[in-house]
Amino acid sequence: MESGNLASLITHGADELGVSLPPGAASAFDAYHSLLKVRGESVNLTAITGEKDVVRLHFLDSVALLKAALFKDARVIDIGSGAGFPGAPLVLAEPSIDLTLLDATGKRITFLTELCAALNIKATCVHARAEDAAHKKEHREHYDIAVSRAVARLNILCELCLPFVRAGGLFIAMKGADSTDEVAESLGALAALGAELPEYYDYIIPGTDITHRAVLIRKSSSTPDKYPRRFARIKKAPL
């Protein structure tokens, strides 16, 4: 796919979502795709490699969150960022975001650091496990919004992610449209962690018939200091 076509896919897809991209964003997404293609050969970044699929299932899927919540000027942490989704596309589309990208894998943090330098993204890249970073003063209840596209069950994700969010802030978990049972399973965790009942934002990814869901979880009070627990404990006895 030529870069002009890639830029057109991004721009038209964002328009379909109701998101207006800033000047230079389409070119930045094209450079993002090129870097993914080169580095993905040596680092396990994504199983999705086709150009149209990367645009739709990674870039546009991430950008869609801008319609789910107010990100302008927000302090945002992307937990388990991997190849940068959804955090990096979000800041390319909304540059006012103060972004932190967190991942436990060193090679992925190296890629994210290179990506931010190449695309002139102002972001902090943190190499740490979420359950460790969430107990550090500089991260605990520091962020307006936490986002995660990790594959863990929602009750596990809530314990890992909600401690990063300030009271009154928001945790957004990216899930499939069939996540109703998973949300119901997490209600006990939400109560223990100081969060309210979730809301949903469902959207169709442009150029596909795929519906995804942003599960929006508002933080109403501080999370007790004992959370998150060690991951082995979280996995063995989820809230």
ZIBEL-V950351 format. One record per residue. N is the residue number from 0. SS is DSSP state (helix for helix, strand for strand, loop for the rest). Layout:
N;SS + N;SS
This chain:
0;loop + 1;loop + 2;helix + 3;helix + 4;helix + 5;helix + 6;helix + 7;helix + 8;helix + 9;helix + 10;helix + 11;helix + 12;helix + 13;helix + 14;helix + 15;helix + 16;helix + 17;loop + 18;loop + 19;loop + 20;loop + 21;loop + 22;loop + 23;loop + 24;helix + 25;helix + 26;helix + 27;helix + 28;helix + 29;helix + 30;helix + 31;helix + 32;helix + 33;helix + 34;helix + 35;helix + 36;helix + 37;helix + 38;helix + 39;loop + 40;loop + 41;loop + 42;loop + 43;loop + 44;loop + 45;loop + 46;loop + 47;loop + 48;loop + 49;loop + 50;helix + 51;helix + 52;helix + 53;helix + 54;helix + 55;helix + 56;helix + 57;helix + 58;helix + 59;helix + 60;helix + 61;helix + 62;helix + 63;helix + 64;helix + 65;helix + 66;helix + 67;loop + 68;loop + 69;loop + 70;loop + 71;loop + 72;loop + 73;loop + 74;strand + 75;strand + 76;strand + 77;strand + 78;strand + 79;loop + 80;loop + 81;loop + 82;loop + 83;loop + 84;loop + 85;loop + 86;helix + 87;helix + 88;helix + 89;helix + 90;helix + 91;helix + 92;helix + 93;loop + 94;loop + 95;loop + 96;loop + 97;strand + 98;strand + 99;strand + 100;strand + 101;strand + 102;strand + 103;loop + 104;loop + 105;helix + 106;helix + 107;helix + 108;helix + 109;helix + 110;helix + 111;helix + 112;helix + 113;helix + 114;helix + 115;helix + 116;helix + 117;helix + 118;helix + 119;loop + 120;loop + 121;loop + 122;strand + 123;strand + 124;strand + 125;strand + 126;strand + 127;loop + 128;loop + 129;helix + 130;helix + 131;helix + 132;helix + 133;loop + 134;loop + 135;loop + 136;loop + 137;loop + 138;loop + 139;loop + 140;loop + 141;loop + 142;strand + 143;strand + 144;strand + 145;strand + 146;strand + 147;strand + 148;loop + 149;loop + 150;loop + 151;loop + 152;loop + 153;helix + 154;helix + 155;helix + 156;helix + 157;helix + 158;helix + 159;helix + 160;helix + 161;helix + 162;helix + 163;helix + 164;strand + 165;strand + 166;strand + 167;strand + 168;strand + 169;strand + 170;strand + 171;strand + 172;strand + 173;strand + 174;strand + 175;strand + 176;loop + 177;loop + 178;loop + 179;helix + 180;helix + 181;helix + 182;helix + 183;helix + 184;helix + 185;loop + 186;helix + 187;helix + 188;helix + 189;helix + 190;helix + 191;helix + 192;helix + 193;loop + 194;strand + 195;loop + 196;loop + 197;loop + 198;strand + 199;strand + 200;strand + 201;strand + 202;strand + 203;strand + 204;loop + 205;loop + 206;loop + 207;loop + 208;loop + 209;loop + 210;strand + 211;strand + 212;strand + 213;strand + 214;strand + 215;strand + 216;strand + 217;strand + 218;strand + 219;loop + 220;loop + 221;loop + 222;loop + 223;loop + 224;loop + 225;loop + 226;loop + 227;loop + 228;loop + 229;loop + 230;helix + 231;helix + 232;helix + 233;helix + 234;helix + 235;helix + 236;loop + 237;loop + 238;loop
